[in-house]
Amino acid sequence: MTPDELRICNVVDTLIKKNRSFALWRIPGESPRFAMQTSGSARLLYHIEELDEQSGFVIAPFHVSKQHPIVLIRPDIQELPSDEEIKVSCLWNKSSMPTEQEFHHSETLVSYPENPKEDYNRRFNTFIEPLHRKQFEKLVLSRSQTIPAGKTDFSPAAAFHKAIKRYKYSYVYLCHTPETGTWLGCTPEIILSGEKGEWHTVALAGTQPLQNGELPTEWDDKNREEQEYVAFYIRKQLQALGIKPTETPPAPVRAGELSHLKSDFSFPLPDNKKLGELLKRLHPTPAVCGLPKEETYRFIRENEGYDRSYYSGFIGWLAPEEKSDLYVNLRCMNILPGSFVLYAGGGILASSETESEWLETEAKMQTMKRLVSIDNSTTVP
């Protein structure tokens, strides 16, 4: 790392220790950005529509609840302070700082399955049954894995810098608030981006490993069908708002060492005051939930066996009058004192097979494991 990168890491890691609300992120092809709120508290929202006409950095959960609200950081600083600014800034004035605390939200006891693969297989059988009955068209089954940090001097900021160099085609972020704790992610999936009257979303689904470092050219029917379910849903939601999007055919794209099929949807928005309403229609997409949406959403919450928290929610910069970039929170982890909680999932169709779906979640978790240099032999369920 360069001296400047080391200085930035020291600043960012200190902000986490001081329990500050901030976000550090990198959009593919752009330079990293930073935003922090030093006065007051981040705004907590309990309905996605409340994001209408709001601005700031958003982290939203899969399921909004009192335990996991939508958190909106309303920044008053959008540049990392210099060394001199650190010395004189109110950021470091103890009289103006909130009490430093060990992260209270991380003290929740977590129960681990004795055999995570056997537990996944049981959940898979529960999920595949209604698909065979044609009760649902698609379901998304996910899981979490908690791994010890190993060394006590782990730097979330250093992991972020490692991520932006390794995952050039992904949206990379590091976010901390007292309400959410510390989250790090590298996600390929836009849920909503745009500025002025031109907006964009994607249908991203289907998964294959890269082939000798290159994008695969052949995709089986299961992957194509899975991606089309997402595209169909997006078309339907936009049409319900009177929006006629321009759509590209599905094409393979990179996401770390994996590839997915993606269709781009571009559309005008004459009124940017209802972005919260649009996000409510898009979230959760069939890429993280299933079809039909409401029924599969309830089924997942009742049968998946754990709380997804902020995994498979959405995250990013919201600015209706400027430029917004919001992504689905995939390939992510919650950084706790002494451990990491990793998340991954995959789309299940009636034709899905247990072993291939398990291996897909293993491959997706590698995105985060590579950032924390975890040897698989040291992991626990």
N, C-alpha and C positions, 0 to 999 in steps of 0.2 A: 504493500500500500504506500501511496505517496504521503509526505508529511501533511498535505492539506486534507487528504482522505482520513488520515488518522485523527486530525483535529476535529473533523466533522463527526467521526464516530464517537469521540469522547463527549462532544456536545450532546449528540442525540441520545447516547446511553445515559447521560446524566439527566436529561429531560424525563426519561422513563423512570429513573430512580426517584425523581422529584414528583412523579405522578402528574405530569403535565399533559394536557390535551393537544396532540399534534399529529400531523401526517407528513410522511416523506414518500413521494411516488415518482415513477418514471413511465411515461407513455411511450410505446415503441417509436423509435426514431427521433425522440426529443430528449432534452436534458432533464435531470431530476428537478422536482419542485418540492417546496416545503411550505407548510402552513401551520400556525400555532395560535391558540387562544390563550392569552395571558390574563385577561380580566373576566370575571364571572365564570360560569360553568357552561359546558357544552349543552346545547338544547336537546332535551329528550322528547321524542315523539312516539305516539302509539298507534298512528294510522298513517299509511303511506301517503294518502291525499294531503296530509299536513305539510308535505314538501312543496306544494304549490307555492310559487313565488318566493321560495327560500333560496339562500345562497350559502355555500360553505362546503366543507368536506364531510361526506356522509358515509357512515358504516351502518348497514341495515341487516338484521338477521333473517334467517329462513322463515321463522315464525315470530312475529312481534309479540312480546309479552312484557310484564313488569320486570321479569328477570333479564330479558334481552330487548331493550327498547331500541328504536332507531336513534342513533346519536349523530347530531349535527354540530361539527366544530365550526364556530364562527370566528375566523382568524383575525387578529389585529397585527400579526407579524407574518410575512410571507417570504422572508429570507433568513437563512441561518445567521445568527449573530457572529461577528468577528471576535477575535480574542479580546480586543479592547472593549468592545460592546458588552462582552460577558462580564468584565470586571465592574462596569458601571451600571449595567442594565438592572431594571427592577426584577428581571427574571431571577436574579440571584440575591435579591434583597429578602432576607428571611421574614421581615415584617409583612411583606406583601404576598408571600407564598403560602399555598395550602399546606397543611401538615403532611410531612412525608410519611408514607405508610406502606407496609407490606400489603400486597394487593389482596384486599378482602375478598374480591370476587373469585380468587383462585383457590380458596380454602375449601370449596365444595368437595366432599368426598366422592371419588369416582370408583365404581366397581368394575373390575376387569374380568372378562371371560377367561376360564382356565385354558381353553384352546380357541383362539380367535378365529381360526379357519372353520372349525366345527360350528361355532356360533354363527358365522357368516352363512354357512350352508343351511342351518336351520332357518335363518331369516330369508334366505333365497327361496327355500321351499314354500314359505308362507307367501312370498311375493309372486311366485310363478303360478300358484294355484288359481287366483282370480284371472290371470292372463290366459290360462288354458280354458277357463270357462267363458272367456271373451267378455268378462265384466269390465275390464280395462283394456286399452290399446297398448299402453306403455306405463311402466313404473320405473322409478329411479331408486336403487338401493345403495345406501352409503354406509360407511363405518368410520370409526375413529380409532386411533392407536396412540397410546401414551408411551413416550420413551424418555429415559433419564437423560439429563443434560450431560452427564459425565463430568466435565470440568465446570468449575463454579464461575469462571471468568468469561462465559459466553457473551459475545457482543451482538445484539440484534442489529445494530447499525452496520457492523462488518458483514453480517450475513446478507443484509440488503445490498451492499456494494458488490458482494460476490454474485448475487442474483442478477443485478443489472448487466454484469459482464457476461454471465453464462446464458441468460434467457433474453436474447435481444428482441425476440418477436412477441414477448409477453408484456402485459401491464404488471409492473412490480411495485409493491407498496409496503410500507412499514407504518403502522398506526397504533397509537396508544391513547387511551382515555381512562379515567378512573372507573368508568362504567363498564367498559369492554375488556380492559386489560390490554396486553400487547399482542398484535396480530401481524403476521408477515405472510405475504402471498405473491404468487406469480400466475396470473390468470390470462387465458387467451380470449375470453368471451365478453364482448361488449353487450350491455343490455340497452344503453341509450347514450348516444354522443351526438354533438352538433353545436351549431351556433346560428344566431339570427333565424332564418327561415329554413335552413337545410339540416335535416336530422338523419340519424342512421342507427340501425340495430342489426343483429345477425342471428341466423339460425345455425348453431354450432353443435354437432353431435357426431356419433360414430368415432371409434378410436382404433388406431393401428400404430405399432412402433415404426419408427423410420427404418428404411431398408438401406443399409450401408451408408447411413447419413443422409439419404435422399427421401423425398416424399414418395409414398407408394402410389402406383398408377392403377392398381386393381382394388376394388372395394366390393365386398360381398353384399347380398341382398339385405342381411340383418342390419348392417351399418347404414346402408342407403335408406332403408325404411325408417330407422331411428331418426336420421337427420330430417327426413321429409315430415315426420310428425311435428318436429319443432317448427319447420317452415310453415306448415299448414296452420299451426296455432297462431303464429305471428301475423300471417295474412288475415286471419279471422279477426284478431283483436284490432288491427289497424283499420280494417274495413268497417268494424263496428263504430269507429270514431269518424267515419267518412273519409278516411285516408286511403289513397291509392298509391302504394309504393312501387318503385322500380326495383326489380329483383334480379340478382345474378344467379346463374346455375350453380349447383354445389360443386366446390372444388377443394382439394386437400390443402391444408395449411399446417404450419409447424406450431407445436406447443412443447417447448423443451425437447426431449428425446422422443416425443409422440407426435402423431398427426391426427387431425380431425377433418371432417367435411364441413364446409362453411358456405352459406349463402348470405349475401349482403342485401339489406333492404334500405333504400334511400327514399326519403319522403319530405315534403314541405310541411311546416307547422306555422300557420299564419298567426297563431296565438301561443306564446311560450308560457302563459300564466298557469297552465294546467299540466305541467310536467309530472306532478305527483299523481294525478289521475291516470296519465299514460303509464307511469311506472307500475301502478297498481294492476293495470291490465296485463302488463308484460311479466310481472313477477308473481310467483315463480314460473319460469318457462318450463316446457316439457323436458328441457335438457337437464333440469335438476329435480323435477317433480313427476310429471306423467300426464296422461290424457285418459279421460276428461279431467281437467285441472282440479276442480273443487273436490271431486270424489277421491282422486288419487292423493291430493294434499292431506285429506283427513286420514286416509289409509296409512300413509307414511308416518304421520304423527302417532298413530295408534299402534303400529306394528314394527317400526324400524328398531325400537329398543333403546334409543338414546336420544339426547337433545343435540341437534345440529348446531345450536348456538348461531354464530355469525357465518359459519360455513354455508355456502350456497345461497346466502343473501346477496346484497350488492354493495359496492363500495366505490368511492371516487368523488371527483370535483363536480359540484352542481352550481351552475351560474346561468340562469335563464337569459339574462341580458348580455352575456359574454359567450364563453365556450364551456360546454359540459362534457365530461368524460366519465361515464359510470360503467363499471364492469361487474359481472357475476363473480362472487368471491369463491373461486375454485383454487385448487393446488395451494392450500394455505395451512397455517398452523397457529395455534394459540401458544404463546411463549409464557410459561409459568416459572415461578422460582424453582429451579432444579429439574424442570422437565419440559417437554414439548408435547402438545396434543395435535396430531396430524389427522387430516380428513381426506377422504376420497370416496367416489361413488361411480356408478355406471348405470346406463339405461338397460332395463330388462324388458325383453319382448317374450312372447310365447315360445319363440324359437331359441331363446338363450340357454346356455349351458353353464352350470355352476363353476367349473374349473376355469373357463376362459374369463368369466366375470370377476372371479377372485383375483386372477393374475392381472386383470386390468386395474383393479384398485391398488395392487402392489406396485405396478408400474407408475401409477399416478402419484403415490406417496413418495416415490424416489425423487420427485422434483424438490421436495422439502428436505429429504434426508441428505441429498447431495450438498445442501447449504450448511448443514450442521455437522457434516462429516461423521454421520452415524454408521457404524458397522452393524449390519443386520444381526450378527451373532450376539449383540449386546442388548437387543430390544426386548421389551416385555409387552404383553398384550395391552 
